[in-house]
Amino acid sequence: MASSPVVDLRGVVAVVGRFPALAGVDLRVGSGEVVLVRGPNGAGKTTLLRLCAGLLPVTDGHAEVLGVDLAVAGRDVRRRVGLLGHATFLYADLTVLENAVFWARATGVTPDDAVAALDRLEVPARVRDLPVRSLSTGQRRRVSLAVTVARRPELWLLDEPHAGLDATGRDLVDGLVAEASAAGATVLFASHELERAEAVARRIVTIAGGVVTDDEVVRRSSDAGVGGEVSGDP
């Protein structure tokens, strides 16, 4: 018997202000998938990620994430997902380490997990006692990623995860995505850096005008002769 999808959206409408940013989205994503969401600015990519994180109400349609009906108990999914958005969600006056420990405790993991995540993102020891406001954009992005990693989310929701990072940082992101998928987590991410993003993704979903307009599995040479379940609609 096939397992339930991690993300199951059917005819989902979400209104931001008075505008239907999602206008009837159909999308199913299975466990361990790495899915790139691409599309022009204003297509609804960020809204889709925020809705899956339980941060936006479902106006119409059916939306389940990790088996949770978002229209009924959207708050219940928030501790199980990791959302990396455009905002860092870091406190500017706290140090890097204080931020990491605060968010670790707030999300039910240990300070040791936070320190290990900072190590994994190669955040230098020399900056960990500095206030976040003194960091560069790239350093803040690494700290935000570390906070996400420390939570060990079941569903990763990444909005432009490579933005603001140098080449080493971008490679780290790609490695983290691969590790998360190998461990059974699901990754749904939006990116304009298509060449890099398409090299990481195993499936590409195109969204425009608040609806999914294309959904394709990425075939690589290493996949030849290998079967597998396709999560998109037949």
C-alpha positions in Angstrom: 0.0 0.0 0.0 1.4 3.4 -1.0 2.1 5.8 1.9 0.1 9.0 2.3 1.7 12.0 0.6 3.6 14.5 2.7 1.9 17.3 0.8 -1.6 16.8 -0.6 -3.2 19.9 -2.1 -6.4 19.7 -4.1 -8.0 22.8 -5.7 -6.4 24.9 -3.0 -7.2 28.6 -2.9 -5.3 31.0 -0.6 -6.0 34.8 -0.5 -3.4 37.3 0.4 -5.0 40.6 1.1 -7.8 40.5 -1.4 -5.8 38.7 -4.1 -6.0 34.9 -4.7 -2.3 34.2 -4.7 -3.1 30.5 -5.1 -6.1 30.0 -7.4 -6.7 26.2 -7.3 -3.4 24.4 -6.8 -3.2 20.7 -7.2 0.0 19.1 -5.9 1.1 15.9 -4.2 4.6 15.4 -2.9 5.8 12.1 -1.4 8.3 11.3 1.4 11.9 11.9 0.5 11.2 13.9 -2.7 13.2 17.0 -3.6 10.9 19.2 -5.6 11.8 22.5 -7.2 9.0 25.0 -7.5 9.7 27.5 -10.3 7.8 30.3 -11.9 7.9 34.1 -12.5 7.7 36.6 -9.7 4.2 36.8 -8.3 3.4 33.3 -9.5 2.5 32.1 -6.0 5.7 30.2 -5.0 6.2 31.9 -1.7 2.5 31.7 -0.9 2.6 28.0 -1.6 5.5 27.4 0.8 3.9 29.6 3.6 0.6 27.7 3.2 2.4 24.4 3.6 4.1 25.7 6.7 0.6 26.4 8.3 1.1 30.2 8.2 -1.7 31.0 5.7 -5.3 30.0 5.9 -6.9 27.8 3.3 -9.7 29.8 1.6 -11.0 26.9 -0.5 -10.1 23.4 -1.5 -8.4 20.6 0.5 -4.9 20.9 2.0 -3.1 18.3 4.1 0.6 18.4 5.1 2.1 15.5 7.1 -1.4 14.1 7.5 -2.7 17.4 9.1 -5.7 19.1 7.6 -4.5 22.7 7.4 -8.1 24.1 7.4 -8.7 22.3 10.8 -5.4 22.3 12.6 -2.8 24.3 10.6 -0.9 25.3 13.7 -0.2 21.6 14.5 2.1 21.2 11.5 4.4 24.1 12.3 6.7 22.3 14.7 7.2 19.5 12.1 8.3 21.7 9.2 11.3 24.0 8.7 10.6 27.2 6.7 13.5 29.3 5.4 12.0 32.5 4.0 13.2 35.8 2.8 13.2 37.1 6.4 15.8 35.6 8.8 13.5 35.3 11.9 16.7 36.1 13.9 16.8 38.6 16.7 19.3 41.4 15.7 20.4 42.2 19.2 21.1 38.6 20.3 24.4 36.9 19.4 24.5 34.1 16.8 24.8 31.5 19.5 22.0 33.0 21.6 19.7 33.0 18.5 20.6 29.4 17.7 20.0 28.2 21.3 16.8 30.2 21.6 15.2 28.7 18.5 16.5 25.2 19.4 14.7 25.4 22.8 11.6 27.0 21.2 11.3 24.1 18.7 12.1 21.2 21.1 15.7 20.4 20.3 18.8 20.8 22.5 21.5 23.5 22.5 23.9 20.9 21.4 21.8 20.3 18.3 22.0 24.1 17.6 25.8 24.1 18.0 26.2 21.0 15.7 24.1 22.8 13.1 26.3 25.9 13.2 29.2 23.6 12.7 27.5 21.9 9.8 26.9 25.3 8.2 30.5 26.3 8.8 29.6 29.3 10.9 33.0 30.5 12.2 33.5 30.4 16.0 34.8 34.0 15.8 31.3 35.3 14.9 29.2 33.2 17.2 29.5 35.7 20.0 28.7 38.7 17.8 25.2 40.2 17.6 23.3 39.2 14.4 23.0 42.9 13.4 26.8 43.0 12.8 26.8 40.0 10.4 26.9 40.1 6.6 23.9 38.9 4.5 25.6 35.6 3.8 26.5 35.0 7.4 22.9 35.7 8.5 21.7 33.3 5.8 24.0 30.6 7.2 22.7 31.1 10.7 19.1 30.9 9.5 19.9 27.7 7.7 21.5 26.3 10.9 18.4 27.1 12.8 16.4 25.1 10.3 18.8 22.2 10.2 18.8 21.9 14.0 15.1 21.3 14.0 15.4 18.2 11.8 12.1 18.9 10.1 10.1 16.3 8.3 9.3 18.8 5.6 11.8 21.4 4.4 10.3 24.5 2.8 13.1 26.7 1.3 12.4 30.0 -0.4 15.5 31.0 -2.5 17.9 29.0 -0.2 21.0 30.0 -2.3 20.3 33.7 -2.1 23.0 35.8 -0.4 25.5 32.9 -0.2 28.9 32.5 -1.7 29.8 29.5 -3.8 30.8 27.5 -0.7 27.6 28.3 1.0 25.6 27.3 -2.0 27.4 24.0 -2.1 26.5 23.5 1.5 22.9 24.0 0.8 22.9 21.4 -2.0 24.6 19.0 0.4 22.1 19.6 3.1 19.2 19.0 0.7 20.7 15.7 -0.4 21.3 14.6 3.2 17.7 15.6 4.2 16.2 13.6 1.4 18.4 10.6 2.1 17.3 10.6 5.7 13.6 10.5 4.6 12.7 14.2 4.8 10.9 15.9 2.0 12.2 19.1 0.4 10.1 21.7 -1.4 12.0 24.7 -2.5 11.6 27.7 -4.8 14.5 29.2 -6.7 15.4 31.5 -9.6 18.9 30.0 -9.8 17.5 27.3 -12.2 20.8 25.7 -13.4 21.9 25.0 -9.8 18.4 24.2 -8.5 17.6 21.8 -11.4 20.8 19.9 -10.7 19.5 19.2 -7.1 15.8 18.6 -7.7 14.4 15.2 -8.7 11.1 16.8 -9.7 10.2 20.2 -11.1 6.8 21.9 -10.6 6.0 25.1 -12.5 3.5 27.5 -11.1 2.0 30.5 -12.8 -1.0 32.6 -11.9 -1.5 30.7 -8.7 -1.9 27.3 -10.3 0.4 24.4 -11.3 1.0 24.5 -15.0 3.6 21.7 -15.4 4.9 18.9 -13.2 7.8 16.7 -14.4 10.2 14.2 -13.0 13.9 14.8 -13.6 15.5 11.9 -15.3 19.2 11.5 -14.9 21.6 9.0 -16.5 22.0 7.2 -13.2 18.2 6.6 -13.2 18.3 4.4 -16.3 16.7 1.1 -15.6 15.6 2.1 -12.1 11.9 2.0 -11.3 10.2 4.3 -8.9 6.9 5.8 -7.9 6.0 9.0 -9.5 4.2 11.3 -7.0 2.5 13.6 -9.6 -0.9 12.9 -11.0 -1.0 10.3 -13.9 
